[in-house]
């Protein structure tokens, strides 16, 4: 371990990153989509001399400025804080591999936030043509921000030929780059369009202006959702063979017992993403476009929630499909490089190579912190006390031995990194887990059979 460990109990470190990142992704996608929606709609309004639409955009841009420049920026810093503490090895690797990409993204983001400020405050202070130009600057830079980050995100799941060649361009423009970029661009447009319909739905139901705006936003959203469904199919088609095999097996329940539960959930969520794109598109066409008077605030709120659920589901699926890696074919989710498990036998000492160890910690605790804690907690998310309840120290040790075997003999290899350690370290880890679980069960009043019964539920 090259960095100190941040010990997170309860929800676990994965949820800390996940909650912050999902919140940021929702805002950042809205920022990109709104960046496209605002200048395009402004151009349409000025061409048709629609001052009422301009007034609508002024109010829209105020909320847009506050949400993206304040909450978007804060949550962006939060992501760096979370990944830097929870997964420092992977964060350092990505910074080293894509230094110039990060620099470009920060430069683009600076122009993005400045142009948005000028855009909002320039409604009454700039000539229409100048204001329009500033809007386009924001739209382009916001999308370029998505473009730069997309290459790094997709690299973590589909590095392609980079693992063999080490080529920057093969890693950045990896197999998942283009389908992911199109999916995310469409989601961005959908986020902005859905929020616009939510604002419009609060207007007078008999208003002609309301009907016209709903027709306009629906003309954006219906084709977007059709294209989004097709783009998702393309995205899943470029995933590596082993990932697709696990994903498809999860639908039928054909994955090994160790991975079946996780992959069945991921497979169903992936299917939900595909189905949701079609049904949401139809919902907009039938309600907002064909029956604008019946498009109520309640319906618009449901559709607004649907895009949040979609984004959360997509990000969850993408993260789970990376397992057991944080950077596929390069680094496992616990920060151990793949190369480290191949150059020498897995039985070599792990703790002797740890540069940072918890103060006054036992050998078993060091093994837990270094190799287990990135995904598991003792009594919270992915609780080991529930998974190992009812086992004695020897039984836990035998389970740990399985995790050192080849993929053919290790049913956990699709979702968990291989375990590094000598016999002494594995014994120490099994003793530490057993004693920790026994202590937890004692605190909760579980003993013997009722502990095993609790674990089964």
GIPEHU-V840347 format. One line per field, one symbol per residue. burial: I if it has 16 or more other ideal C-beta (glycine too) atoms within 10 Angstrom, else O. Layout:
burial: ???
This chain:
burial: IOOOIOOIOOOIIIOIIIOIIIIIIIIIIIIIIIIIIIIIIIOOIIOOOIOOIOOIIOOIIOOIIOIIIOIIOOIIOIIOOIIOIIIIIIIOIIOOIIOOIOOOIOOIIOIIIOIIOIIIOIIOOOOOOOIIOIIIIIIIIIIIIIIIIIIIIIIIIIIIOIOOOOOOOIIIIIIIIIIIIIIIIIIIIIIIIIIIIIIIIOOOOOOOOIIOIIOIIIOIIIOIIIIIIOIIOOIIOIIIOOIOOIIOIIOOOOIOOIIIOIIIOIIOIIOOIOOIIOOIIOIIIOIIIOOIOOIOOOIIOOIIOIIOOIIIIIIIIIIIIOIIIIIIOIIIIIIIOIOIIOOOOIOOOIIOOIOOIIOOOOIIIIIIIIIIIIIIIIIIIOIIIIOIIIIOIOOIIOIIOOIIOOOOOIIIIIIIIIIIIIOOIIIIIIIIIIOIIIOIIOOOOIOOOOIOOOIOO
